[in-house]
Amino acid sequence: MTELDIRLVLAAIAGIALSIVLIVRGRLHPFVGLLCGAFAVGLLAGLPATDTAKAVQKGAGDILGGTGLVVALGLSLGAMLQLSNGAASLATVMLRRTGPRGAPWASLAIGLLIGLPLFFETGLVLVMPIIAAVAAALPAGPDRDERRLRIMLPALAGLSVLHALVPPHPGPLLAVEALHANLARTMGYGVLIGIPTAIIAGPLLARFTARGVTLGTPIIETVAAMTPTPALWRSLSVVLAPVLLIALGQVTLLLPGAQLGWLSAVSNPIAALLIANLAALPLLFGRQLFGRVLQGAIWAETMKPAGAILLAIGAGGALKQVLVTAGLSDLLARVATHGAVSPILLAWLVAVAVRLATGSATVATITTAGIMPGLAAASGTPPEWIVLAIGAGSLFFSHVNDPGFWLVRGYLGTDTPTTFRTWSIMETVVSVVGLILVYVVSVLT
């Protein structure tokens, strides 16, 4: 490495370290901490101040222009499922059909199903009250808290795995675009890797991490349903619609001569989520869909989390762009060319570093994916595997700078040390097992 390369690496480390200090110790919002880190990287790497500012603007604008729409549409779909009681009805039916022994597996299935179209935080708010209510109804006994956790943790594993590995979630979707990966192939590989990962990190791991745990009172805030609960098929249709629309887009690849341009258009993730939103209104609310109070409630529930999420991922895009402009992407490509480190492992390690620094899986994915195109091209590794390696790394060890850590702590009713022992360990196992499976399956295919 040259002297300039060393300066660039040190600048990146210093900028990310500054973000950590500002977010964790200074208690600033990740939006402010990441922007400060972005400017620090640019200035320390020797970029002129004006070029750094332009990179910040470009990075934030590029991310919010595409991924911002996906986030907003996913949140509005989640608000409709919540206000209609649609997601709750799906979860209740699935749990009702299993006994206590099968409840952890039903909980995992619920997390995987409800998590298909929804942002992690939205899925958590929808699913955890139902899972927690089932767990709370368990008969008394010395190991009651352990049995409650063994039901609740698998749902979190399912939600986490889908959020990190399967488009149309914002992180993996943006990584697909940045690395020019095949969307349907990434979805298929993500499901193939995600299901065994969720089984290991969910029902199987919970048998060990839940032992001897004592739970407090969960902090559960739910929004009351505003309409009668829709039929089960209606809720299931809304959940599956965006995923099926995106998958249908691959028909155009199988039938190259057919006039199916419209199918390519509706399979675009933004279009698919918009269609799902429009279909959800009559399916979930029937004749009440035009009610002023209902429409106001849907968008109020959408906008509450949207601001913080969009600001954080915008700042993550700014940090990514400064790193690219400073030359980190080219440096990683040279490392890959020399074969010093596996590109899959390198992508995972960078995502882990950003995850630990920022606390956001989506920001970690956005930042890492933005500096990896050169690496993917130089190494010859199929970009789908690098996308999944980044997604796995983005989940590594959730801790106090992750808003999800505190949200999960409130819903589980655990104290901080127990949240580390259960949730943080679970996220780390998802990350490491995901990396191992990505590497093994990429070698075999």
N, C-alpha and C positions, 0 to 999 in steps of 0.2 A: 504493500500500500504506500502511496505517495504521501507527502506532507499535507497536501490539500485533502486527500481522502481521510486522513486521521483528523484533520480539523473539522471536516463535515460530520464524521461519526461523533466526535465530542460535542459538536453543536447540537446534533439531534438528541443526544443523551441529556445535555444540559436543558434544552427546551422542554423535553418531556418531564424531566425532574422538576423544573419550575412549575409545570402544570400540576404535578402531584402535590407539591407543597401548597400551592394556592387553593387547590380543591380540598385536600385533606386537612391541612393545618389552618389555612386561612378561611376555610369554609365558604369559598366563593363558588358560585354556580359553575358547572363545567363549561358553559358557554364562555364566560370571562376567562377562566383558567386556561382553556385551550387556545383562545385567541392570543393571550399573553405568551404562551409557549410557542405559537406559530411565529410571532414577531421575533421572539428571542432566537429561534432557530435561524431565521433569515439573516438577522444582524450578525450573529456569531459566526455564521458560515461565510460571511463576506458579501452577501447580497446587498446592493444599494437599498436604502429605506423605501424608495419609490417602487422598486421592483418587488420588494417584500409585500408592500401594501396591495399592489396589483395582484399578486399571487393569492393573498388572503381573500380578496374580492372574487376572483375567478373561482377559487376552490369552493367557497360557500355558495356562490351562485350556481355552479354546475351541480352540486349535490341537491340543493333545494329545488332546482328546476325539474328534476326527475324523481328522485327518491322522496322528496317532500310530498309530492302528490300521492305516491303509494302509501306513505304513512298516514296522510289525512283520510284517504279513502278506506284504509284498513281500520282506522279508529272509528269512523262513522258506521262501518258495518258492525263493529263490536258494540257500539252504542245501541244500534237497532236490536241486535240479539239480546242485549241486556234489558232494554225497556219493554221488549215483547215477552220476556221470560223464555225465549226460544232456546238459548244455550242451557239454561237450567233444566228445562224439560228433557233435553237430550241426556244430560248427565244423570238426572234422576232415574230415567227409564233404565239406563245401562247399569246403574248401581243396584237397582231394585231386583234385577235378574241374576245377581250373584250373591252367594252367601258370604259370610265373614272371611272365609279362606280365599275366595276369589276377588274380594274387594280391592286389594292392591293392584291386581292386573286390570280390573275394570277401570280403576283410577288412572292407570297408565294409558289405557285406550282412550279415555275421555280427554286426557291432555293432548294426545296425538291428534284426535279428531277435531276438537275445538281449536287447537293451535294451528290448523292448516291455513286459514286465511287471516289470522289475527296477530297483531303486535303482541309481544310477550306480556307487557303490563296489562293490556286489555284482556287477554286470555286469563291471566291470573285473577283479575277482579271478577271475571265471569265464573270461573270454575271453582276457585277455592272456597267460597261460601257454601257451595253444595257439598263438596268433599268434606269440609270441616263439619258440616251438620251431620253427615253420615258417621264420621269418626266420633263425634260427640255422643251419638246414640249407642255406642258400644257399651255392653254391660260392665259394671264396676269390677275391679280386680287389681291386684298389685302391679300388673303390667299394662294397665289400661292406656297410659300415656304412650307407651312404646307401640301398642297396637294402633293408636290414632296416628302416630307419625308414619307408621308403615303403610297407611292408606293415603296420607297426604303427600308424602315425598315423591311417589311415582308420577303423580300428575304434574309436579314441577319438572321432573325429568323429561316428560313428553313435551311440555311447552318449550323448554330450553333447547332441546335437540332440534325441533322444527324451526325455532327462531333463528338458529345459527346455521343450519345446513340446507334448508329447503326453501327455494323461492316459491311464492312471491314475497316472502319477508324482505324488508328493505335492505338489510345487510348483504345477504347472499345474492339478491337481485342486482344490486349495484356492482358487486364483485364480478358477476357474470358479464355485465356490460363493460366494465373496465378491462377485463382480461379477454374479452371477445370469446367467451366460452359458449357452448351450445346450451340453451336454456333447458330444453326438455331432458337432455342427457344429464345435466347437473341435478335436475329434480329427481330423476330416476336413481342416480348414484347416491344422492342425499338421503332418499328413503331407504335404499339398500344399506347404507352405513348407519343411518339414524335409528332404525328399529332395534338392531342388536345393542347399539350403544345405550339406548333408552332402557332396555331390559336390564342391562348390567348395572347402570347407574341408578335405576329406579327400584323395582321390587327386590332385586337381589342385594344391592348395596344397603338398602334400608334395613335389612335384617340385622346388620352390624352397627350402623350409625345410630339407630334408634334405641339401642339397648341402654337401659338405666336412665332414660331421659325423663325429666319432670317438666310438664308444660304449665304455663300460666294461662290467663284468659286471652284468647285471640282478639285482635282489634279488627273487627269485620264491619266495614261500611258498605252497604249495598243500596242500590237504587231500586225503589219499588217499581214493579211492572205497571205500565199504564194502560194495558189492553189485556183481554183474555189470552191465555196461552195458546199459541198456534198449534196446529196439528204437527205431529212429529215429522212427517215427510216434508212439510214446509221449512222447518228449521234445518233439517238435514240438507235440503236443496240449497239453501242460502250458504251454508258452511262449505259445501263442495263446489259451488258454482264457479268461483274464480280459478280454482285449481284445474277443473275440467276444461274451462275455456282456454287456459294457457296450454294445457296438454293437447287440445284439439288442433292447435296451430301446427303441430308436427305432421298432420295429414298432408299438408302442402309439400312436405319433403318426400313423402311416400308416393304422391301422385303428381309428379312435376308437370305433366301435360294438362292437368285439370285447371279450369278457371276458378280458382278458389282464393282470389286476392282478399275477398271480404273476411275469410277465415283467418288470414294472417293479421288483419286489422283487429279483429275482436280478441285475438289471442295475445295482443300486447298487454302487459301486466296492468297498465293504467286503464286501458279500455275494459279489460276483464273485470277489474275491481269496480269500475263505474257501472258496468252492466249489472254486476251482482248487487250493488247498492240500489239501483233502480228497481230490480226485481224483488229485492227484500221488502220494499215498502208495501206493495199489495200482498205479498206472501205472508208477511208477519203481522201486518196491521189491518188488512182488509179495507173496509169502507172508511175507517178512521184515519187513513194515511194522510189526508189533507188537513187534519185538525191543526189549528194554529198552536195550541199548547203542546201537542205531540211533536210537531216539527221543531218548535223552540227547544224542547227537552233533548231531542236527538242531537242538535248542533251544540247545545250547551255541554252535553256530556262528551262530545267529540273535541271541542276546543279546549276544555280544561287540561287534558294531558298534552294536547298537540303543541302548545307553545314551548314548553320545556324540552320536549323531544326534538322538535324542529331546530330550535336554537342550538342544542347540543350537537346534532349531526351536522349542522351548517358549520359550526366551529371545527368539528372534526375534518370536514372537507377542506377548510382553510389550512389546517395543519398539514394535511396530506399534500396540498398543492405547493406549499412552501418547501416541503421535503423534496418533492419532485423537481421544482425549479432550482433548488440548490444543488441537485445532482445525485441524490441518494439512490434513485431508481437506476441510474447508469452504473453506480458503484455496485449495487446488488447484481446487476447483469454481468459485470466483470467477474464477480465472485463465482457466479453460477458457471460461467464459461470455463473457469479453472477447475471446476468440479470439487472445490474444497468442501462444500456442504450440499446435501440434497436440497433441491429447490422446495420440495414439500416440507422438509424440516425447517428450512430457513423462513418460509412463509408463515409457518406455525409459530416460530419463535418471535418474529416481528409482531404478529398479532397478539401474542401473550404479553409482550412488553407494553404495547399500547393499551391493552386491556387493564393491566395492573396499574398503569399510569392514570388512565382516565375513568375507569370504572364502568365504561359503556361498551357492550358487545358490538353495537351497531357502529359506534365511532371507531372501534378497533378494526372492524371489517373494512369500513370506508377508507381509513387511513392506510391500512396495509395494502388493500387492493390497488390503491392509486399509485403505489410505488413498485408494484410487481410486474407490470406488463413487459418490461425489458427482461426481467428474470425469466418469465415464462417463455418468451421468444428465444432467448439465448440457450436455454436448457433443453428445449424440445419436449418438455413434459406437457401432456395434455392440460389445457388450462382448467378443465373441470375439476381435476384433482387439487390444483392449487387453490381454487375457490373453496373447496371443502376443507382443505388444511387451514386456510385462513379462518373459516367459520368455526372449526374446532378450537383453534387458538384463542378466538375472541371470547370464549366462555371461561377461560382458566381462572380459578380461584376468585370468585366474587368476594369483595371485602367492603370496608366501610365507605369507600368512595363510590360505590355502586348503589344508586337509588333502589334497585331491585333487592339488594341485601336487606334494607330496612322494611321494604314492602313485604317481603317473604317473612321476615321476623315477626311483623305484626299479625300476619295471617296464621302462622304456625303457633304463635303463643310461646315462642322460645326466648330465652335471654340471649345476650350477645355471644358468650362463649359457646352455647349450644347451637346457635345459628352457624357459627364457624364449623362446628363439628358435623353438622348435618348438611345444610345448604351449600356452604363453601366447598366442603369435601366432595359433595355430589357434582358440583360444577367442574371441579378439577378432574374427577373421574370421567365425566363426559368428554372433556377436552383431550385427555390422554388416550382414552380408548378410541375416540374418534380419530385421532392422529394415527394410531396403530392400524386401525381398520382401513383408513384411507391409503396408507402406505402398502399394506398387504394386498388389498384388492387392486390397487393401481399396478402392482407388479404382476398380478395374475391375469389381468385383462389385456 
